[in-house]
Amino acid sequence: MNSILTNLKSGIVVFLVALPLCLGIALACNVPLFSGILAGVIGGILVTTFSGSVLSVSGPAAGLTAIVIAAVASLGSYEIFVAAVAFAGVLQVVLGIIRAGSIGNYVPNAVIKGMLAGIGIILIMKQIPHLVGYDKDPEGDFDFIQPDGHNTLSDLYYMFNYISPGAVVIGLVSVVILIIGERPFYKNNRVLSMVPAPLIVVIAGAALQVTFQNIPSLAIAAENLVSLPVINNFGDLKSNLAFPDFSALAQTKFWTVVVTLAIVASLESLLSVEAADKLDPKRRDSNSNKELVAQGIGNMACGMIGALPVTAVIVRSSANINAGATNKLSAIFHALLLALSVLLIPRILMLIPNSSLAAILILTGYKLTKLELFRHHLKKGIDQFLPFVITIAVMLLTDLLKGVGAGILVSVIFIIRSNIKTSFEIVKDEIDGHSTYLVKLPQHITFFNKGYLIKYLGTIKEGSTIIIDGTINKTTDKDVQDVLRDFVESAPDKNIEIQLNKYTI
């Protein structure tokens, strides 16, 4: 019973985080708002049911915004686009069946941690303007360059021209409530702990917003409140659905969108699930291939009823984990809340100020990017710290996938650098002024080792003896073979004695 209550509370928290993001991503994509809610419902119920992850939460992803905008423009209509989403889902299922999900296992931990911290920083920077009443950029837009022509940094400057005193008051009260909700006395109290602090935040925010309407200096403008599609009957519901148009199946650009969506959505899902596993207190390993199949099933459903494409989303997943979720019930419950609230109480939700939701997202971001993370990676050495910070920096200036790609590239450079230096075991001995070198060749020598080998062989003194031991060597790159052969052939000219131990030049 306690487990059920804990997951229901977590579901409420995830719902409050997901609601503005579902709406904001749809707004940023310039598609019907209801398509974002539908994606959240499908991601929370259908994907979760088949998911290989216990705690990750799926829904519309900010990382797909640019692709959605470009694809809708290229294909000519949203209906043709959702048809492409359905086929992208089929391709994701195929990727899962052929076990392509293992790619996520090859992303370094430093990069995953950098991705988490980067998302946390982006959340904070993106939500500060909403906290003070500057809502020009949609909630779900995580890109550096924004649809309004500004960027993440410039918005922090322009917001000072549009500060709403009422929004600031509500935002600060919300932050205080959330901080109190994290205190031990709150969490350990049997009564208080039953009520999630974010729920108190939105109730208090809505109450203050209504009160402030009678105080001109603190009144909240309509654009600073949650905006929802109002569905009064089945006709309204049907009018908010977009059904797929398969008329473009013969066009190359249609299949280009299908493949692009499938690959990018799969990568984002795998990275988010990997990150969620790192946050899971029980350190459970998700089945990545099963996750791809689940995402594919979800996107097939999204395409058939006009929802935005879904991926596993780290913002929702981290909120779920931080709220104490222990199983899939929390994700399913959050999706049910999304559906029921929009269908039954949209006008009540429209009383919630964006600044209250911004406060929840800012605290979520803070939990992802605590200063201790930076100290931890700095202590682990430059080979861990640099990929970590490069991932964050590139994410802030571009997007998630480019940041992860940059982090992986830096990690690979460190691996190559380390491999070049440590591949050869070299021992030097001096006996009566005569130098003897023992060079033990590794199992595999690649062209990456060529430069180091040329440099080292150039330091061998005249009149020395060098033993080249190939006891464990299995393969040697042809360029490296040429380097060794040239050295052996030129050795007599420098009075260098060469001894080959189980190695043939």
One Martini backbone bead per residue (centre of mass of N, CA, C, O) as a GRO file, in nm:
protein
  505
    1MET     BB    1   0.057   0.062  -0.021
    2ASN     BB    2   0.301   0.256   0.002
    3SER     BB    3   0.392   0.221  -0.292
    4ILE     BB    4   0.140   0.338  -0.424
    5LEU     BB    5   0.150   0.619  -0.292
    6THR     BB    6   0.431   0.698  -0.389
    7ASN     BB    7   0.360   0.677  -0.699
    8LEU     BB    8   0.129   0.879  -0.698
    9LYS     BB    9   0.297   1.121  -0.608
   10SER     BB   10   0.496   1.107  -0.844
   11GLY     BB   11   0.281   1.145  -1.066
   12ILE     BB   12   0.210   1.435  -0.989
   13VAL     BB   13   0.487   1.560  -1.038
   14VAL     BB   14   0.514   1.475  -1.336
   15PHE     BB   15   0.262   1.620  -1.433
   16LEU     BB   16   0.366   1.913  -1.358
   17VAL     BB   17   0.608   1.889  -1.555
   18ALA     BB   18   0.465   1.789  -1.826
   19LEU     BB   19   0.247   1.993  -1.901
   20PRO     BB   20   0.423   2.238  -2.005
   21LEU     BB   21   0.591   2.065  -2.207
   22CYS     BB   22   0.371   1.960  -2.392
   23LEU     BB   23   0.269   2.243  -2.472
   24GLY     BB   24   0.539   2.382  -2.550
   25ILE     BB   25   0.627   2.191  -2.778
   26ALA     BB   26   0.381   2.236  -2.956
   27LEU     BB   27   0.422   2.541  -2.982
   28ALA     BB   28   0.715   2.528  -3.101
   29CYS     BB   29   0.604   2.344  -3.354
   30ASN     BB   30   0.328   2.452  -3.461
   31VAL     BB   31   0.103   2.273  -3.319
   32PRO     BB   32  -0.131   2.124  -3.173
   33LEU     BB   33  -0.165   2.109  -2.834
   34PHE     BB   34  -0.298   1.821  -2.813
   35SER     BB   35  -0.051   1.662  -2.928
   36GLY     BB   36   0.118   1.683  -2.666
   37ILE     BB   37  -0.076   1.539  -2.473
   38LEU     BB   38  -0.098   1.274  -2.628
   39ALA     BB   39   0.202   1.203  -2.606
   40GLY     BB   40   0.203   1.187  -2.296
   41VAL     BB   41  -0.005   0.955  -2.276
   42ILE     BB   42   0.137   0.745  -2.453
   43GLY     BB   43   0.410   0.747  -2.305
   44GLY     BB   44   0.287   0.676  -2.015
   45ILE     BB   45   0.133   0.408  -2.107
   46LEU     BB   46   0.236   0.245  -2.356
   47VAL     BB   47   0.543   0.261  -2.323
   48THR     BB   48   0.559   0.172  -2.027
   49THR     BB   49   0.440  -0.112  -2.062
   50PHE     BB   50   0.693  -0.199  -2.276
   51SER     BB   51   0.925  -0.119  -2.119
   52GLY     BB   52   1.279  -0.156  -2.010
   53SER     BB   53   1.195   0.060  -1.795
   54VAL     BB   54   1.097   0.160  -1.473
   55LEU     BB   55   1.152   0.508  -1.454
   56SER     BB   56   1.101   0.605  -1.719
   57VAL     BB   57   0.975   0.886  -1.919
   58SER     BB   58   0.746   0.954  -2.174
   59GLY     BB   59   0.744   1.196  -2.455
   60PRO     BB   60   0.772   1.483  -2.569
   61ALA     BB   61   1.059   1.627  -2.740
   62ALA     BB   62   1.273   1.891  -2.761
   63GLY     BB   63   1.486   1.752  -2.963
   64LEU     BB   64   1.249   1.743  -3.208
   65THR     BB   65   1.156   2.025  -3.294
   66ALA     BB   66   1.324   2.092  -3.550
   67ILE     BB   67   1.231   1.841  -3.709
   68VAL     BB   68   0.929   1.900  -3.711
   69ILE     BB   69   0.933   2.171  -3.853
   70ALA     BB   70   1.085   2.076  -4.112
   71ALA     BB   71   0.893   1.838  -4.189
   72VAL     BB   72   0.628   1.991  -4.224
   73ALA     BB   73   0.737   2.182  -4.442
   74SER     BB   74   0.829   1.959  -4.644
   75LEU     BB   75   0.545   1.791  -4.658
   76GLY     BB   76   0.291   2.024  -4.604
   77SER     BB   77   0.179   1.853  -4.344
   78TYR     BB   78   0.078   1.711  -4.048
   79GLU     BB   79  -0.052   1.449  -4.161
   80ILE     BB   80   0.204   1.349  -4.307
   81PHE     BB   81   0.388   1.350  -4.064
   82VAL     BB   82   0.234   1.133  -3.888
   83ALA     BB   83   0.289   0.910  -4.090
   84ALA     BB   84   0.595   0.913  -4.042
   85VAL     BB   85   0.580   0.840  -3.742
   86ALA     BB   86   0.463   0.555  -3.780
   87PHE     BB   87   0.708   0.445  -3.948
   88ALA     BB   88   0.921   0.507  -3.736
   89GLY     BB   89   0.809   0.303  -3.536
   90VAL     BB   90   0.863   0.053  -3.705
   91LEU     BB   91   1.172   0.094  -3.716
   92GLN     BB   92   1.217   0.075  -3.410
   93VAL     BB   93   1.125  -0.214  -3.379
   94VAL     BB   94   1.343  -0.331  -3.562
   95LEU     BB   95   1.586  -0.231  -3.395
   96GLY     BB   96   1.510  -0.398  -3.147
   97ILE     BB   97   1.514  -0.684  -3.280
   98ILE     BB   98   1.831  -0.635  -3.383
   99ARG     BB   99   1.985  -0.506  -3.133
  100ALA     BB  100   2.050  -0.169  -3.133
  101GLY     BB  101   2.049  -0.074  -2.819
  102SER     BB  102   2.363  -0.107  -2.737
  103ILE     BB  103   2.479   0.180  -2.802
  104GLY     BB  104   2.437   0.305  -2.510
  105ASN     BB  105   2.690   0.145  -2.376
  106TYR     BB  106   2.916   0.352  -2.532
  107VAL     BB  107   2.865   0.576  -2.327
  108PRO     BB  108   3.015   0.768  -2.126
  109ASN     BB  109   2.969   0.868  -1.804
  110ALA     BB  110   3.062   1.164  -1.835
  111VAL     BB  111   2.850   1.227  -2.056
  112ILE     BB  112   2.594   1.158  -1.903
  113LYS     BB  113   2.645   1.359  -1.671
  114GLY     BB  114   2.662   1.603  -1.860
  115MET     BB  115   2.376   1.581  -1.967
  116LEU     BB  116   2.233   1.623  -1.699
  117ALA     BB  117   2.362   1.897  -1.629
  118GLY     BB  118   2.277   2.043  -1.888
  119ILE     BB  119   1.973   2.017  -1.847
  120GLY     BB  120   1.967   2.166  -1.579
  121ILE     BB  121   2.075   2.439  -1.683
  122ILE     BB  122   1.864   2.484  -1.902
  123LEU     BB  123   1.620   2.485  -1.720
  124ILE     BB  124   1.700   2.729  -1.552
  125MET     BB  125   1.745   2.937  -1.786
  126LYS     BB  126   1.456   2.897  -1.917
  127GLN     BB  127   1.278   2.955  -1.640
  128ILE     BB  128   1.340   3.238  -1.531
  129PRO     BB  129   1.155   3.407  -1.716
  130HIS     BB  130   0.891   3.264  -1.619
  131LEU     BB  131   0.920   3.346  -1.317
  132VAL     BB  132   0.884   3.675  -1.412
  133GLY     BB  133   0.679   3.682  -1.686
  134TYR     BB  134   0.855   3.572  -1.945
  135ASP     BB  135   0.670   3.410  -2.234
  136LYS     BB  136   0.793   3.398  -2.533
  137ASP     BB  137   0.912   3.126  -2.472
  138PRO     BB  138   0.850   2.820  -2.484
  139GLU     BB  139   0.866   2.576  -2.249
  140GLY     BB  140   0.980   2.335  -2.462
  141ASP     BB  141   1.233   2.510  -2.531
  142PHE     BB  142   1.594   2.401  -2.558
  143ASP     BB  143   1.713   2.581  -2.752
  144PHE     BB  144   1.927   2.834  -2.807
  145ILE     BB  145   1.771   2.900  -3.056
  146GLN     BB  146   1.487   3.087  -3.100
  147PRO     BB  147   1.185   3.163  -3.251
  148ASP     BB  148   1.218   3.487  -3.161
  149GLY     BB  149   1.554   3.528  -3.208
  150HIS     BB  150   1.656   3.447  -2.958
  151ASN     BB  151   1.831   3.339  -2.664
  152THR     BB  152   1.907   3.210  -2.368
  153LEU     BB  153   2.077   3.464  -2.283
  154SER     BB  154   1.905   3.708  -2.389
  155ASP     BB  155   1.653   3.646  -2.214
  156LEU     BB  156   1.794   3.733  -1.941
  157TYR     BB  157   1.777   4.035  -2.040
  158TYR     BB  158   1.483   4.091  -2.157
  159MET     BB  159   1.313   4.025  -1.897
  160PHE     BB  160   1.347   4.314  -1.758
  161ASN     BB  161   1.114   4.441  -1.958
  162TYR     BB  162   0.879   4.199  -1.842
  163ILE     BB  163   0.816   4.222  -1.552
  164SER     BB  164   0.604   4.053  -1.313
  165PRO     BB  165   0.524   4.099  -0.994
  166GLY     BB  166   0.328   3.864  -0.953
  167ALA     BB  167   0.513   3.640  -1.067
  168VAL     BB  168   0.744   3.681  -0.868
  169VAL     BB  169   0.591   3.617  -0.611
  170ILE     BB  170   0.497   3.334  -0.695
  171GLY     BB  171   0.778   3.219  -0.756
  172LEU     BB  172   0.902   3.258  -0.471
  173VAL     BB  173   0.691   3.099  -0.314
  174SER     BB  174   0.739   2.835  -0.467
  175VAL     BB  175   1.036   2.794  -0.389
  176VAL     BB  176   0.993   2.785  -0.084
  177ILE     BB  177   0.806   2.540  -0.080
  178LEU     BB  178   1.012   2.344  -0.213
  179ILE     BB  179   1.229   2.368   0.004
  180ILE     BB  180   1.054   2.270   0.236
  181GLY     BB  181   0.988   1.990   0.095
  182GLU     BB  182   1.309   1.900   0.144
  183ARG     BB  183   1.282   1.882   0.432
  184PRO     BB  184   1.288   1.657   0.687
  185PHE     BB  185   1.025   1.746   0.840
  186TYR     BB  186   0.847   1.692   0.590
  187LYS     BB  187   0.927   1.399   0.500
  188ASN     BB  188   0.879   1.274   0.808
  189ASN     BB  189   0.590   1.356   0.793
  190ARG     BB  190   0.301   1.183   0.763
  191VAL     BB  191   0.121   1.416   0.650
  192LEU     BB  192   0.299   1.597   0.465
  193SER     BB  193   0.420   1.358   0.282
  194MET     BB  194   0.138   1.315   0.126
  195VAL     BB  195   0.212   1.607   0.004
  196PRO     BB  196   0.322   1.743  -0.263
  197ALA     BB  197   0.479   2.035  -0.310
  198PRO     BB  198   0.391   2.095  -0.609
  199LEU     BB  199   0.088   2.098  -0.541
  200ILE     BB  200   0.100   2.343  -0.356
  201VAL     BB  201   0.212   2.538  -0.564
  202VAL     BB  202  -0.036   2.541  -0.766
  203ILE     BB  203  -0.248   2.620  -0.562
  204ALA     BB  204  -0.114   2.880  -0.461
  205GLY     BB  205  -0.081   3.012  -0.739
  206ALA     BB  206  -0.382   3.023  -0.814
  207ALA     BB  207  -0.476   3.184  -0.563
  208LEU     BB  208  -0.295   3.432  -0.608
  209GLN     BB  209  -0.390   3.502  -0.892
  210VAL     BB  210  -0.684   3.563  -0.814
  211THR     BB  211  -0.617   3.780  -0.602
  212PHE     BB  212  -0.447   3.975  -0.799
  213GLN     BB  213  -0.690   4.080  -0.978
  214ASN     BB  214  -0.748   4.309  -0.737
  215ILE     BB  215  -0.434   4.396  -0.804
  216PRO     BB  216  -0.299   4.576  -1.042
  217SER     BB  217   0.020   4.542  -0.974
  218LEU     BB  218  -0.032   4.196  -0.963
  219ALA     BB  219  -0.151   4.121  -1.215
  220ILE     BB  220  -0.216   3.851  -1.434
  221ALA     BB  221  -0.168   3.768  -1.739
  222ALA     BB  222  -0.289   3.548  -1.968
  223GLU     BB  223   0.006   3.474  -2.091
  224ASN     BB  224   0.093   3.373  -1.777
  225LEU     BB  225  -0.084   3.125  -1.835
  226VAL     BB  226  -0.221   2.842  -1.879
  227SER     BB  227  -0.266   2.675  -2.196
  228LEU     BB  228  -0.572   2.522  -2.324
  229PRO     BB  229  -0.764   2.299  -2.461
  230VAL     BB  230  -1.114   2.301  -2.505
  231ILE     BB  231  -1.325   2.015  -2.405
  232ASN     BB  232  -1.680   1.952  -2.421
  233ASN     BB  233  -1.679   1.729  -2.655
  234PHE     BB  234  -1.648   1.503  -2.908
  235GLY     BB  235  -1.611   1.715  -3.127
  236ASP     BB  236  -1.365   1.855  -3.001
  237LEU     BB  237  -1.186   1.606  -2.996
  238LYS     BB  238  -1.187   1.545  -3.302
  239SER     BB  239  -1.074   1.832  -3.389
  240ASN     BB  240  -0.788   1.765  -3.225
  241LEU     BB  241  -0.741   1.554  -3.437
  242ALA     BB  242  -0.485   1.387  -3.640
  243PHE     BB  243  -0.477   1.221  -3.942
  244PRO     BB  244  -0.324   1.029  -4.155
  245ASP     BB  245  -0.131   1.092  -4.461
  246PHE     BB  246  -0.037   0.860  -4.737
  247SER     BB  247   0.034   1.029  -5.014
  248ALA     BB  248   0.380   1.034  -4.970
  249LEU     BB  249   0.514   0.742  -5.006
  250ALA     BB  250   0.672   0.805  -5.296
  251GLN     BB  251   0.855   0.997  -5.139
  252THR     BB  252   1.171   1.061  -5.037
  253LYS     BB  253   1.120   1.275  -4.805
  254PHE     BB  254   0.948   1.090  -4.632
  255TRP     BB  255   1.176   0.873  -4.568
  256THR     BB  256   1.372   1.073  -4.446
  257VAL     BB  257   1.196   1.138  -4.201
  258VAL     BB  258   1.167   0.855  -4.090
  259VAL     BB  259   1.470   0.799  -4.036
  260THR     BB  260   1.535   1.047  -3.867
  261LEU     BB  261   1.332   0.998  -3.641
  262ALA     BB  262   1.422   0.713  -3.555
  263ILE     BB  263   1.716   0.781  -3.481
  264VAL     BB  264   1.683   1.025  -3.289
  265ALA     BB  265   1.473   0.900  -3.095
  266SER     BB  266   1.649   0.659  -3.014
  267LEU     BB  267   1.891   0.809  -2.898
  268GLU     BB  268   1.738   0.970  -2.683
  269SER     BB  269   1.626   0.726  -2.535
  270LEU     BB  270   1.891   0.581  -2.463
  271LEU     BB  271   2.016   0.818  -2.306
  272SER     BB  272   1.786   0.854  -2.097
  273VAL     BB  273   1.792   0.568  -1.982
  274GLU     BB  274   2.086   0.572  -1.895
  275ALA     BB  275   2.047   0.814  -1.702
  276ALA     BB  276   1.826   0.687  -1.522
  277ASP     BB  277   2.006   0.455  -1.419
  278LYS     BB  278   2.202   0.652  -1.266
  279LEU     BB  279   1.958   0.758  -1.069
  280ASP     BB  280   1.894   0.492  -0.964
  281PRO     BB  281   1.912   0.366  -0.651
  282LYS     BB  282   1.923   0.048  -0.766
  283ARG     BB  283   2.077   0.019  -1.042
  284ARG     BB  284   1.912  -0.050  -1.288
  285ASP     BB  285   1.897  -0.233  -1.590
  286SER     BB  286   1.803  -0.166  -1.897
  287ASN     BB  287   1.625  -0.269  -2.184
  288SER     BB  288   1.707  -0.135  -2.486
  289ASN     BB  289   1.550  -0.308  -2.693
  290LYS     BB  290   1.276  -0.289  -2.555
  291GLU     BB  291   1.264   0.019  -2.570
  292LEU     BB  292   1.249   0.047  -2.877
  293VAL     BB  293   0.986  -0.104  -2.909
  294ALA     BB  294   0.817   0.084  -2.729
  295GLN     BB  295   0.868   0.342  -2.892
  296GLY     BB  296   0.751   0.232  -3.155
  297ILE     BB  297   0.464   0.182  -3.054
  298GLY     BB  298   0.413   0.473  -2.970
  299ASN     BB  299   0.460   0.605  -3.258
  300MET     BB  300   0.241   0.456  -3.403
  301ALA     BB  301   0.013   0.580  -3.232
  302CYS     BB  302   0.075   0.876  -3.282
  303GLY     BB  303   0.037   0.869  -3.593
  304MET     BB  304  -0.274   0.770  -3.587
  305ILE     BB  305  -0.366   1.046  -3.383
  306GLY     BB  306  -0.169   1.311  -3.399
  307ALA     BB  307   0.094   1.294  -3.243
  308LEU     BB  308   0.371   1.347  -3.115
  309PRO     BB  309   0.666   1.241  -3.084
  310VAL     BB  310   0.846   1.001  -2.887
  311THR     BB  311   1.045   0.985  -2.584
  312ALA     BB  312   1.268   0.956  -2.367
  313VAL     BB  313   1.273   1.173  -2.067
  314ILE     BB  314   1.478   1.319  -1.834
  315VAL     BB  315   1.302   1.523  -1.686
  316ARG     BB  316   1.077   1.328  -1.605
  317SER     BB  317   1.255   1.103  -1.488
  318SER     BB  318   1.393   1.270  -1.263
  319ALA     BB  319   1.131   1.354  -1.123
  320ASN     BB  320   1.044   1.065  -1.060
  321ILE     BB  321   1.290   0.982  -0.888
  322ASN     BB  322   1.293   1.225  -0.684
  323ALA     BB  323   0.987   1.144  -0.586
  324GLY     BB  324   1.016   0.808  -0.535
  325ALA     BB  325   0.995   0.610  -0.745
  326THR     BB  326   0.957   0.230  -0.805
  327ASN     BB  327   0.758   0.225  -1.060
  328LYS     BB  328   0.530   0.244  -1.335
  329LEU     BB  329   0.282   0.385  -1.203
  330SER     BB  330   0.365   0.685  -1.215
  331ALA     BB  331   0.361   0.718  -1.526
  332ILE     BB  332   0.068   0.631  -1.569
  333PHE     BB  333  -0.063   0.841  -1.379
  334HIS     BB  334   0.034   1.097  -1.524
  335ALA     BB  335  -0.125   1.035  -1.787
  336LEU     BB  336  -0.406   1.033  -1.666
  337LEU     BB  337  -0.394   1.325  -1.566
  338LEU     BB  338  -0.362   1.456  -1.837
  339ALA     BB  339  -0.627   1.358  -1.961
  340LEU     BB  340  -0.837   1.440  -1.738
  341SER     BB  341  -0.767   1.743  -1.707
  342VAL     BB  342  -0.828   1.826  -2.003
  343LEU     BB  343  -1.125   1.704  -2.010
  344LEU     BB  344  -1.238   1.821  -1.711
  345ILE     BB  345  -1.017   2.080  -1.601
  346PRO     BB  346  -0.906   2.322  -1.785
  347ARG     BB  347  -0.999   2.589  -1.633
  348ILE     BB  348  -0.835   2.532  -1.377
  349LEU     BB  349  -0.551   2.511  -1.508
  350MET     BB  350  -0.578   2.816  -1.624
  351LEU     BB  351  -0.494   2.938  -1.325
  352ILE     BB  352  -0.205   2.869  -1.371
  353PRO     BB  353   0.100   2.989  -1.335
  354ASN     BB  354   0.404   2.971  -1.490
  355SER     BB  355   0.581   3.034  -1.237
  356SER     BB  356   0.515   2.774  -1.081
  357LEU     BB  357   0.627   2.572  -1.293
  358ALA     BB  358   0.910   2.694  -1.306
  359ALA     BB  359   0.993   2.624  -1.019
  360ILE     BB  360   0.983   2.318  -1.055
  361LEU     BB  361   1.196   2.308  -1.288
  362ILE     BB  362   1.431   2.441  -1.138
  363LEU     BB  363   1.456   2.225  -0.914
  364THR     BB  364   1.507   1.997  -1.112
  365GLY     BB  365   1.767   2.117  -1.232
  366TYR     BB  366   1.932   2.135  -0.970
  367LYS     BB  367   1.943   1.820  -0.919
  368LEU     BB  368   2.120   1.777  -1.192
  369THR     BB  369   2.349   2.039  -1.112
  370LYS     BB  370   2.537   2.001  -0.890
  371LEU     BB  371   2.845   2.097  -0.775
  372GLU     BB  372   2.949   1.810  -0.700
  373LEU     BB  373   2.980   1.705  -0.989
  374PHE     BB  374   3.226   1.881  -1.063
  375ARG     BB  375   3.415   1.788  -0.837
  376HIS     BB  376   3.413   1.487  -0.901
  377HIS     BB  377   3.536   1.510  -1.196
  378LEU     BB  378   3.792   1.664  -1.119
  379LYS     BB  379   3.911   1.436  -0.933
  380LYS     BB  380   3.922   1.215  -1.178
  381GLY     BB  381   4.020   1.401  -1.405
  382ILE     BB  382   4.064   1.527  -1.723
  383ASP     BB  383   3.936   1.271  -1.875
  384GLN     BB  384   3.652   1.341  -1.721
  385PHE     BB  385   3.604   1.652  -1.716
  386LEU     BB  386   3.609   1.741  -2.015
  387PRO     BB  387   3.368   1.578  -2.130
  388PHE     BB  388   3.168   1.696  -1.928
  389VAL     BB  389   3.194   2.009  -2.009
  390ILE     BB  390   3.160   1.981  -2.315
  391THR     BB  391   2.877   1.872  -2.312
  392ILE     BB  392   2.751   2.117  -2.176
  393ALA     BB  393   2.842   2.348  -2.365
  394VAL     BB  394   2.719   2.235  -2.632
  395MET     BB  395   2.430   2.213  -2.532
  396LEU     BB  396   2.385   2.517  -2.469
  397LEU     BB  397   2.455   2.600  -2.789
  398THR     BB  398   2.255   2.366  -2.891
  399ASP     BB  399   2.222   2.027  -2.826
  400LEU     BB  400   2.212   1.717  -2.706
  401LEU     BB  401   2.351   1.548  -2.937
  402LYS     BB  402   2.595   1.736  -2.978
  403GLY     BB  403   2.700   1.717  -2.692
  404VAL     BB  404   2.744   1.412  -2.686
  405GLY     BB  405   2.930   1.400  -2.932
  406ALA     BB  406   3.153   1.580  -2.812
  407GLY     BB  407   3.211   1.406  -2.562
  408ILE     BB  408   3.292   1.149  -2.715
  409LEU     BB  409   3.526   1.269  -2.875
  410VAL     BB  410   3.700   1.343  -2.629
  411SER     BB  411   3.716   1.057  -2.512
  412VAL     BB  412   3.856   0.929  -2.759
  413ILE     BB  413   4.111   1.101  -2.747
  414PHE     BB  414   4.202   0.993  -2.469
  415ILE     BB  415   4.217   0.697  -2.550
  416ILE     BB  416   4.428   0.727  -2.771
  417ARG     BB  417   4.643   0.864  -2.599
  418SER     BB  418   4.669   0.630  -2.397
  419ASN     BB  419   4.733   0.403  -2.604
  420ILE     BB  420   4.995   0.523  -2.718
  421LYS     BB  421   5.156   0.530  -2.436
  422THR     BB  422   5.074   0.215  -2.320
  423SER     BB  423   5.134  -0.015  -2.528
  424PHE     BB  424   5.435   0.005  -2.456
  425GLU     BB  425   5.692  -0.190  -2.309
  426ILE     BB  426   5.968  -0.015  -2.156
  427VAL     BB  427   6.319  -0.101  -2.107
  428LYS     BB  428   6.608   0.035  -1.934
  429ASP     BB  429   6.966  -0.047  -1.943
  430GLU     BB  430   7.276   0.004  -1.755
  431ILE     BB  431   7.608  -0.134  -1.863
  432ASP     BB  432   7.893   0.006  -1.869
  433GLY     BB  433   7.754   0.230  -2.072
  434HIS     BB  434   7.546   0.021  -2.184
  435SER     BB  435   7.258   0.016  -2.380
  436THR     BB  436   6.941  -0.147  -2.299
  437TYR     BB  437   6.650  -0.243  -2.486
  438LEU     BB  438   6.301  -0.321  -2.406
  439VAL     BB  439   6.043  -0.410  -2.648
  440LYS     BB  440   5.704  -0.460  -2.591
  441LEU     BB  441   5.464  -0.584  -2.777
  442PRO     BB  442   5.152  -0.572  -2.838
  443GLN     BB  443   4.889  -0.734  -2.967
  444HIS     BB  444   4.799  -0.444  -3.095
  445ILE     BB  445   4.891  -0.248  -3.384
  446THR     BB  446   4.843   0.081  -3.483
  447PHE     BB  447   4.859   0.387  -3.644
  448PHE     BB  448   4.854   0.542  -3.368
  449ASN     BB  449   5.159   0.429  -3.293
  450LYS     BB  450   5.359   0.551  -3.499
  451GLY     BB  451   5.454   0.823  -3.380
  452TYR     BB  452   5.568   0.715  -3.112
  453LEU     BB  453   5.773   0.514  -3.234
  454ILE     BB  454   5.944   0.713  -3.394
  455LYS     BB  455   6.024   0.889  -3.151
  456TYR     BB  456   6.159   0.667  -2.979
  457LEU     BB  457   6.368   0.546  -3.185
  458GLY     BB  458   6.518   0.833  -3.203
  459THR     BB  459   6.649   0.786  -2.892
  460ILE     BB  460   6.849   0.584  -2.973
  461LYS     BB  461   7.156   0.499  -2.909
  462GLU     BB  462   7.458   0.459  -3.001
  463GLY     BB  463   7.562   0.130  -2.930
  464SER     BB  464   7.310  -0.025  -2.884
  465THR     BB  465   7.057  -0.243  -2.747
  466ILE     BB  466   6.766  -0.405  -2.904
  467ILE     BB  467   6.466  -0.559  -2.789
  468ILE     BB  468   6.214  -0.725  -2.979
  469ASP     BB  469   5.904  -0.824  -2.835
  470GLY     BB  470   5.655  -1.069  -2.985
  471THR     BB  471   5.499  -1.276  -2.800
  472ILE     BB  472   5.189  -1.126  -2.802
  473ASN     BB  473   5.175  -1.063  -3.090
  474LYS     BB  474   4.928  -1.044  -3.368
  475THR     BB  475   4.908  -0.735  -3.475
  476THR     BB  476   5.037  -0.520  -3.747
  477ASP     BB  477   5.064  -0.245  -3.888
  478LYS     BB  478   5.204  -0.163  -4.189
  479ASP     BB  479   5.329   0.108  -4.105
  480VAL     BB  480   5.480  -0.012  -3.859
  481GLN     BB  481   5.644  -0.219  -4.012
  482ASP     BB  482   5.805  -0.008  -4.173
  483VAL     BB  483   5.938   0.129  -3.930
  484LEU     BB  484   6.088  -0.123  -3.822
  485ARG     BB  485   6.239  -0.195  -4.083
  486ASP     BB  486   6.398   0.070  -4.111
  487PHE     BB  487   6.544   0.048  -3.839
  488VAL     BB  488   6.687  -0.222  -3.886
  489GLU     BB  489   6.840  -0.135  -4.152
  490SER     BB  490   6.982   0.130  -4.000
  491ALA     BB  491   7.136   0.025  -3.744
  492PRO     BB  492   7.435  -0.032  -3.842
  493ASP     BB  493   7.504   0.277  -3.889
  494LYS     BB  494   7.469   0.306  -3.543
  495ASN     BB  495   7.558   0.055  -3.385
  496ILE     BB  496   7.290  -0.124  -3.365
  497GLU     BB  497   7.155  -0.385  -3.188
  498ILE     BB  498   6.941  -0.650  -3.302
  499GLN     BB  499   6.664  -0.823  -3.130
  500LEU     BB  500   6.447  -1.091  -3.212
  501ASN     BB  501   6.141  -1.189  -3.034
  502LYS     BB  502   5.908  -1.340  -3.188
  503TYR     BB  503   5.981  -1.156  -3.457
  504THR     BB  504   5.883  -1.035  -3.787
  505ILE     BB  505   5.984  -0.809  -4.047
   0.00000   0.00000   0.00000
